[in-house]
Amino acid sequence: MTMIDMKFTKSEKKDEAKEAMVGPSGQPADYPWGLCIRLESEELNKLGLTEPPKVGEPINFSCVGRVTSFNQQSRMGGEEETAVGIQIEQMEIDGDA
């Protein structure tokens, strides 16, 4: 399967800037906020990561999740919007990216 880069396009980034979605640098975020997961000590220990990865270092991981919600609605102009909520349930991390 081919990995898809979920980074905002230039157009999407402009739209996000209008909505005041900013990253830690104060600039518009590069990725949607919902794609960022946070692993704390307990989760890192469960995954066997005894040494923290360096900031900016790529990391491979696979996830298994469960769909927790599905919403589809029609917008004005006939446009449809769909959203799926996924709870990550299982994860594997390979530090050799």
N, CA, C and O atoms as a GROMACS GRO file, in nm:
protein
  388
    1MET      N    1   0.084  -0.118   0.000
    1MET     CA    2   0.000   0.000   0.000
    1MET      C    3   0.089   0.124   0.000
    1MET      O    4   0.192   0.127   0.067
    2THR      N    5   0.050   0.226  -0.073
    2THR     CA    6   0.126   0.350  -0.081
    2THR      C    7   0.084   0.444   0.031
    2THR      O    8  -0.034   0.469   0.051
    3MET      N    9   0.182   0.496   0.104
    3MET     CA   10   0.154   0.594   0.209
    3MET      C   11   0.109   0.725   0.145
    3MET      O   12   0.162   0.767   0.042
    4ILE      N   13   0.012   0.790   0.206
    4ILE     CA   14  -0.041   0.917   0.159
    4ILE      C   15   0.005   1.026   0.254
    4ILE      O   16  -0.013   1.014   0.375
    5ASP      N   17   0.065   1.133   0.200
    5ASP     CA   18   0.107   1.247   0.281
    5ASP      C   19  -0.017   1.330   0.313
    5ASP      O   20  -0.083   1.382   0.223
    6MET      N   21  -0.048   1.344   0.441
    6MET     CA   22  -0.168   1.414   0.485
    6MET      C   23  -0.143   1.563   0.509
    6MET      O   24  -0.230   1.633   0.560
    7LYS      N   25  -0.025   1.612   0.470
    7LYS     CA   26   0.010   1.752   0.490
    7LYS      C   27  -0.086   1.842   0.415
    7LYS      O   28  -0.132   1.808   0.306
    8PHE      N   29  -0.118   1.958   0.474
    8PHE     CA   30  -0.204   2.054   0.408
    8PHE      C   31  -0.143   2.100   0.276
    8PHE      O   32  -0.021   2.118   0.267
    9THR      N   33  -0.226   2.120   0.174
    9THR     CA   34  -0.179   2.184   0.052
    9THR      C   35  -0.166   2.334   0.082
    9THR      O   36  -0.212   2.380   0.187
   10LYS      N   37  -0.106   2.410  -0.008
   10LYS     CA   38  -0.093   2.554   0.014
   10LYS      C   39  -0.231   2.618   0.030
   10LYS      O   40  -0.249   2.706   0.115
   11SER      N   41  -0.327   2.574  -0.050
   11SER     CA   42  -0.462   2.628  -0.043
   11SER      C   43  -0.528   2.595   0.091
   11SER      O   44  -0.591   2.681   0.153
   12GLU      N   45  -0.514   2.469   0.135
   12GLU     CA   46  -0.571   2.428   0.264
   12GLU      C   47  -0.506   2.505   0.378
   12GLU      O   48  -0.573   2.542   0.475
   13LYS      N   49  -0.376   2.528   0.367
   13LYS     CA   50  -0.304   2.599   0.472
   13LYS      C   51  -0.354   2.742   0.484
   13LYS      O   52  -0.367   2.795   0.595
   14LYS      N   53  -0.384   2.806   0.369
   14LYS     CA   54  -0.440   2.941   0.372
   14LYS      C   55  -0.576   2.941   0.441
   14LYS      O   56  -0.605   3.028   0.522
   15ASP      N   57  -0.659   2.841   0.408
   15ASP     CA   58  -0.790   2.830   0.470
   15ASP      C   59  -0.778   2.810   0.621
   15ASP      O   60  -0.853   2.869   0.698
   16GLU      N   61  -0.683   2.727   0.663
   16GLU     CA   62  -0.663   2.702   0.806
   16GLU      C   63  -0.614   2.828   0.877
   16GLU      O   64  -0.652   2.854   0.991
   17ALA      N   65  -0.530   2.906   0.809
   17ALA     CA   66  -0.480   3.030   0.869
   17ALA      C   67  -0.595   3.125   0.896
   17ALA      O   68  -0.594   3.198   0.996
   18LYS      N   69  -0.693   3.126   0.807
   18LYS     CA   70  -0.811   3.211   0.826
   18LYS      C   71  -0.889   3.169   0.950
   18LYS      O   72  -0.952   3.251   1.015
   19GLU      N   73  -0.884   3.040   0.981
   19GLU     CA   74  -0.957   2.988   1.096
   19GLU      C   75  -0.869   2.986   1.222
   19GLU      O   76  -0.909   2.931   1.324
   20ALA      N   77  -0.753   3.045   1.214
   20ALA     CA   78  -0.660   3.060   1.326
   20ALA      C   79  -0.609   2.926   1.380
   20ALA      O   80  -0.584   2.913   1.499
   21MET      N   81  -0.593   2.827   1.291
   21MET     CA   82  -0.531   2.701   1.331
   21MET      C   83  -0.380   2.720   1.317
   21MET      O   84  -0.327   2.717   1.206
   22VAL      N   85  -0.313   2.738   1.427
   22VAL     CA   86  -0.169   2.762   1.420
   22VAL      C   87  -0.094   2.653   1.494
   22VAL      O   88  -0.144   2.592   1.588
   23GLY      N   89   0.027   2.630   1.449
   23GLY     CA   90   0.114   2.532   1.512
   23GLY      C   91   0.194   2.595   1.624
   23GLY      O   92   0.174   2.712   1.656
   24PRO      N   93   0.285   2.518   1.684
   24PRO     CA   94   0.366   2.568   1.796
   24PRO      C   95   0.450   2.690   1.759
   24PRO      O   96   0.482   2.771   1.846
   25SER      N   97   0.484   2.705   1.632
   25SER     CA   98   0.568   2.818   1.589
   25SER      C   99   0.486   2.946   1.571
   25SER      O  100   0.542   3.052   1.544
   26GLY      N  101   0.354   2.936   1.586
   26GLY     CA  102   0.269   3.053   1.563
   26GLY      C  103   0.228   3.066   1.417
   26GLY      O  104   0.150   3.155   1.382
   27GLN      N  105   0.278   2.978   1.332
   27GLN     CA  106   0.245   2.975   1.190
   27GLN      C  107   0.132   2.874   1.168
   27GLN      O  108   0.109   2.788   1.253
   28PRO      N  109   0.063   2.884   1.054
   28PRO     CA  110  -0.041   2.784   1.027
   28PRO      C  111   0.017   2.643   1.034
   28PRO      O  112   0.127   2.618   0.986
   29ALA      N  113  -0.057   2.553   1.095
   29ALA     CA  114  -0.012   2.415   1.112
   29ALA      C  115   0.005   2.347   0.976
   29ALA      O  116  -0.067   2.379   0.882
   30ASP      N  117   0.099   2.253   0.966
   30ASP     CA  118   0.123   2.180   0.842
   30ASP      C  119   0.024   2.066   0.823
   30ASP      O  120  -0.006   2.027   0.710
   31TYR      N  121  -0.026   2.010   0.935
   31TYR     CA  122  -0.116   1.896   0.930
   31TYR      C  123  -0.239   1.925   1.016
   31TYR      O  124  -0.232   2.005   1.110
   32PRO      N  125  -0.353   1.862   0.985
   32PRO     CA  126  -0.472   1.879   1.068
   32PRO      C  127  -0.446   1.833   1.211
   32PRO      O  128  -0.375   1.735   1.233
   33TRP      N  129  -0.502   1.904   1.309
   33TRP     CA  130  -0.474   1.874   1.450
   33TRP      C  131  -0.514   1.732   1.488
   33TRP      O  132  -0.448   1.672   1.573
   34GLY      N  133  -0.616   1.678   1.429
   34GLY     CA  134  -0.664   1.545   1.465
   34GLY      C  135  -0.571   1.433   1.424
   34GLY      O  136  -0.590   1.320   1.467
   35LEU      N  137  -0.472   1.461   1.341
   35LEU     CA  138  -0.379   1.357   1.299
   35LEU      C  139  -0.261   1.343   1.393
   35LEU      O  140  -0.179   1.252   1.377
   36CYS      N  141  -0.251   1.431   1.489
   36CYS     CA  142  -0.140   1.426   1.582
   36CYS      C  143  -0.179   1.342   1.703
   36CYS      O  144  -0.277   1.372   1.771
   37ILE      N  145  -0.102   1.238   1.730
   37ILE     CA  146  -0.127   1.159   1.850
   37ILE      C  147  -0.014   1.185   1.947
   37ILE      O  148   0.096   1.223   1.907
   38ARG      N  149  -0.041   1.165   2.074
   38ARG     CA  150   0.058   1.190   2.178
   38ARG      C  151   0.079   1.062   2.257
   38ARG      O  152  -0.016   1.007   2.314
   39LEU      N  153   0.201   1.015   2.261
   39LEU     CA  154   0.236   0.897   2.337
   39LEU      C  155   0.314   0.941   2.460
   39LEU      O  156   0.418   1.006   2.448
   40GLU      N  157   0.264   0.906   2.576
   40GLU     CA  158   0.332   0.943   2.700
   40GLU      C  159   0.412   0.822   2.751
   40GLU      O  160   0.412   0.716   2.689
   41SER      N  161   0.479   0.839   2.864
   41SER     CA  162   0.570   0.737   2.917
   41SER      C  163   0.508   0.598   2.920
   41SER      O  164   0.570   0.501   2.878
   42GLU      N  165   0.386   0.588   2.969
   42GLU     CA  166   0.321   0.457   2.980
   42GLU      C  167   0.308   0.391   2.843
   42GLU      O  168   0.336   0.272   2.829
   43GLU      N  169   0.264   0.467   2.744
   43GLU     CA  170   0.248   0.412   2.609
   43GLU      C  171   0.384   0.378   2.547
   43GLU      O  172   0.397   0.274   2.483
   44LEU      N  173   0.484   0.465   2.566
   44LEU     CA  174   0.617   0.439   2.513
   44LEU      C  175   0.677   0.312   2.574
   44LEU      O  176   0.741   0.234   2.504
   45ASN      N  177   0.655   0.293   2.705
   45ASN     CA  178   0.703   0.172   2.771
   45ASN      C  179   0.634   0.048   2.715
   45ASN      O  180   0.699  -0.053   2.691
   46LYS      N  181   0.504   0.055   2.694
   46LYS     CA  182   0.430  -0.058   2.638
   46LYS      C  183   0.484  -0.095   2.500
   46LYS      O  184   0.487  -0.213   2.464
   47LEU      N  185   0.527   0.006   2.423
   47LEU     CA  186   0.578  -0.017   2.288
   47LEU      C  187   0.726  -0.056   2.287
   47LEU      O  188   0.781  -0.084   2.181
   48GLY      N  189   0.789  -0.056   2.404
   48GLY     CA  190   0.928  -0.098   2.412
   48GLY      C  191   1.027   0.008   2.370
   48GLY      O  192   1.142  -0.024   2.337
   49LEU      N  193   0.987   0.135   2.369
   49LEU     CA  194   1.079   0.243   2.333
   49LEU      C  195   1.149   0.290   2.460
   49LEU      O  196   1.096   0.372   2.535
   50THR      N  197   1.270   0.238   2.483
   50THR     CA  198   1.343   0.270   2.605
   50THR      C  199   1.424   0.398   2.590
   50THR      O  200   1.455   0.463   2.690
   51GLU      N  201   1.458   0.435   2.468
   51GLU     CA  202   1.527   0.561   2.443
   51GLU      C  203   1.437   0.649   2.358
   51GLU      O  204   1.384   0.603   2.256
   52PRO      N  205   1.419   0.775   2.397
   52PRO     CA  206   1.328   0.861   2.320
   52PRO      C  207   1.386   0.892   2.182
   52PRO      O  208   1.506   0.913   2.167
   53PRO      N  209   1.299   0.895   2.080
   53PRO     CA  210   1.346   0.934   1.948
   53PRO      C  211   1.378   1.084   1.948
   53PRO      O  212   1.327   1.159   2.030
   54LYS      N  213   1.463   1.125   1.855
   54LYS     CA  214   1.499   1.266   1.843
   54LYS      C  215   1.387   1.342   1.772
   54LYS      O  216   1.323   1.288   1.682
   55VAL      N  217   1.365   1.466   1.813
   55VAL     CA  218   1.265   1.550   1.748
   55VAL      C  219   1.303   1.567   1.602
   55VAL      O  220   1.418   1.597   1.570
   56GLY      N  221   1.208   1.547   1.514
   56GLY     CA  222   1.230   1.558   1.370
   56GLY      C  223   1.268   1.427   1.304
   56GLY      O  224   1.269   1.417   1.181
   57GLU      N  225   1.298   1.326   1.384
   57GLU     CA  226   1.336   1.194   1.332
   57GLU      C  227   1.211   1.122   1.281
   57GLU      O  228   1.110   1.116   1.351
   58PRO      N  229   1.218   1.066   1.158
   58PRO     CA  230   1.103   0.990   1.110
   58PRO      C  231   1.091   0.858   1.186
   58PRO      O  232   1.191   0.803   1.232
   59ILE      N  233   0.969   0.810   1.200
   59ILE     CA  234   0.946   0.685   1.271
   59ILE      C  235   0.835   0.609   1.200
   59ILE      O  236   0.734   0.667   1.161
   60ASN      N  237   0.854   0.480   1.183
   60ASN     CA  238   0.753   0.395   1.119
   60ASN      C  239   0.660   0.339   1.224
   60ASN      O  240   0.705   0.296   1.330
   61PHE      N  241   0.530   0.340   1.197
   61PHE     CA  242   0.438   0.273   1.286
   61PHE      C  243   0.315   0.228   1.208
   61PHE      O  244   0.277   0.287   1.107
   62SER      N  245   0.256   0.124   1.259
   62SER     CA  246   0.133   0.069   1.203
   62SER      C  247   0.028   0.074   1.312
   62SER      O  248   0.059   0.058   1.430
   63CYS      N  249  -0.095   0.096   1.273
   63CYS     CA  250  -0.203   0.105   1.371
   63CYS      C  251  -0.321   0.020   1.328
   63CYS      O  252  -0.346  -0.002   1.210
   64VAL      N  253  -0.391  -0.027   1.427
   64VAL     CA  254  -0.521  -0.090   1.407
   64VAL      C  255  -0.617  -0.009   1.491
   64VAL      O  256  -0.595   0.012   1.610
   65GLY      N  257  -0.722   0.035   1.429
   65GLY     CA  258  -0.820   0.116   1.501
   65GLY      C  259  -0.959   0.064   1.483
   65GLY      O  260  -0.984  -0.027   1.405
   66ARG      N  261  -1.050   0.125   1.557
   66ARG     CA  262  -1.191   0.089   1.550
   66ARG      C  263  -1.268   0.217   1.519
   66ARG      O  264  -1.246   0.321   1.581
   67VAL      N  265  -1.358   0.207   1.424
   67VAL     CA  266  -1.441   0.321   1.389
   67VAL      C  267  -1.532   0.352   1.507
   67VAL      O  268  -1.608   0.265   1.552
   68THR      N  269  -1.526   0.474   1.558
   68THR     CA  270  -1.608   0.513   1.673
   68THR      C  271  -1.724   0.602   1.634
   68THR      O  272  -1.820   0.617   1.709
   69SER      N  273  -1.715   0.662   1.515
   69SER     CA  274  -1.826   0.746   1.471
   69SER      C  275  -1.821   0.763   1.320
   69SER      O  276  -1.715   0.753   1.258
   70PHE      N  277  -1.936   0.788   1.264
   70PHE     CA  278  -1.948   0.817   1.121
   70PHE      C  279  -2.056   0.922   1.107
   70PHE      O  280  -2.165   0.909   1.163
   71ASN      N  281  -2.025   1.027   1.034
   71ASN     CA  282  -2.121   1.135   1.015
   71ASN      C  283  -2.113   1.181   0.871
   71ASN      O  284  -2.005   1.205   0.818
   72GLN      N  285  -2.226   1.193   0.809
   72GLN     CA  286  -2.231   1.244   0.672
   72GLN      C  287  -2.346   1.342   0.665
   72GLN      O  288  -2.458   1.312   0.707
   73GLN      N  289  -2.318   1.459   0.611
   73GLN     CA  290  -2.423   1.560   0.600
   73GLN      C  291  -2.409   1.638   0.471
   73GLN      O  292  -2.300   1.650   0.415
   74SER      N  293  -2.520   1.689   0.426
   74SER     CA  294  -2.521   1.771   0.304
   74SER      C  295  -2.504   1.917   0.342
   74SER      O  296  -2.565   1.966   0.437
   75ARG      N  297  -2.421   1.984   0.268
   75ARG     CA  298  -2.397   2.127   0.287
   75ARG      C  299  -2.477   2.204   0.183
   75ARG      O  300  -2.529   2.147   0.086
   76MET      N  301  -2.486   2.332   0.206
   76MET     CA  302  -2.553   2.417   0.107
   76MET      C  303  -2.478   2.406  -0.024
   76MET      O  304  -2.355   2.401  -0.026
   77GLY      N  305  -2.550   2.402  -0.134
   77GLY     CA  306  -2.487   2.388  -0.264
   77GLY      C  307  -2.473   2.243  -0.305
   77GLY      O  308  -2.413   2.214  -0.409
   78GLY      N  309  -2.528   2.150  -0.226
   78GLY     CA  310  -2.523   2.010  -0.261
   78GLY      C  311  -2.396   1.937  -0.224
   78GLY      O  312  -2.384   1.818  -0.250
   79GLU      N  313  -2.302   2.006  -0.163
   79GLU     CA  314  -2.176   1.944  -0.124
   79GLU      C  315  -2.198   1.854  -0.002
   79GLU      O  316  -2.269   1.892   0.092
   80GLU      N  317  -2.138   1.735  -0.004
   80GLU     CA  318  -2.150   1.644   0.109
   80GLU      C  319  -2.022   1.643   0.190
   80GLU      O  320  -1.912   1.651   0.135
   81GLU      N  321  -2.036   1.634   0.320
   81GLU     CA  322  -1.921   1.627   0.410
   81GLU      C  323  -1.931   1.497   0.488
   81GLU      O  324  -2.036   1.464   0.542
   82THR      N  325  -1.821   1.424   0.493
   82THR     CA  326  -1.816   1.297   0.563
   82THR      C  327  -1.704   1.299   0.665
   82THR      O  328  -1.597   1.352   0.639
   83ALA      N  329  -1.730   1.242   0.782
   83ALA     CA  330  -1.628   1.234   0.886
   83ALA      C  331  -1.634   1.096   0.951
   83ALA      O  332  -1.743   1.043   0.976
   84VAL      N  333  -1.519   1.039   0.978
   84VAL     CA  334  -1.510   0.909   1.045
   84VAL      C  335  -1.417   0.926   1.164
   84VAL      O  336  -1.305   0.974   1.150
   85GLY      N  337  -1.463   0.887   1.282
   85GLY     CA  338  -1.379   0.888   1.402
   85GLY      C  339  -1.317   0.750   1.420
   85GLY      O  340  -1.386   0.649   1.408
   86ILE      N  341  -1.188   0.746   1.448
   86ILE     CA  342  -1.119   0.618   1.467
   86ILE      C  343  -1.042   0.622   1.598
   86ILE      O  344  -0.963   0.714   1.622
   87GLN      N  345  -1.065   0.524   1.681
   87GLN     CA  346  -0.990   0.508   1.804
   87GLN      C  347  -0.876   0.411   1.776
   87GLN      O  348  -0.901   0.294   1.745
   88ILE      N  349  -0.753   0.458   1.786
   88ILE     CA  350  -0.639   0.368   1.768
   88ILE      C  351  -0.638   0.271   1.885
   88ILE      O  352  -0.636   0.311   2.001
   89GLU      N  353  -0.638   0.141   1.853
   89GLU     CA  354  -0.642   0.039   1.957
   89GLU      C  355  -0.511  -0.039   1.968
   89GLU      O  356  -0.473  -0.078   2.078
   90GLN      N  357  -0.445  -0.062   1.858
   90GLN     CA  358  -0.318  -0.137   1.860
   90GLN      C  359  -0.219  -0.061   1.776
   90GLN      O  360  -0.255  -0.001   1.675
   91MET      N  361  -0.091  -0.064   1.816
   91MET     CA  362   0.009   0.010   1.743
   91MET      C  363   0.142  -0.065   1.750
   91MET      O  364   0.172  -0.132   1.848
   92GLU      N  365   0.219  -0.051   1.645
   92GLU     CA  366   0.354  -0.107   1.641
   92GLU      C  367   0.443   0.003   1.586
   92GLU      O  368   0.409   0.070   1.489
   93ILE      N  369   0.557   0.022   1.649
   93ILE     CA  370   0.650   0.125   1.604
   93ILE      C  371   0.782   0.059   1.568
   93ILE      O  372   0.834  -0.024   1.643
   94ASP      N  373   0.836   0.098   1.452
   94ASP     CA  374   0.965   0.050   1.405
   94ASP      C  375   1.053   0.173   1.391
   94ASP      O  376   1.028   0.257   1.305
   95GLY      N  377   1.154   0.185   1.472
   95GLY     CA  378   1.240   0.303   1.471
   95GLY      C  379   1.330   0.316   1.349
   95GLY      O  380   1.397   0.418   1.334
   96ASP      N  381   1.335   0.216   1.262
   96ASP     CA  382   1.419   0.220   1.144
   96ASP      C  383   1.341   0.274   1.025
   96ASP      O  384   1.302   0.198   0.936
   97ALA      N  385   1.317   0.405   1.024
   97ALA     CA  386   1.233   0.465   0.917
   97ALA      C  387   1.309   0.473   0.787
   97ALA      O  388   1.255   0.521   0.687
   0.00000   0.00000   0.00000
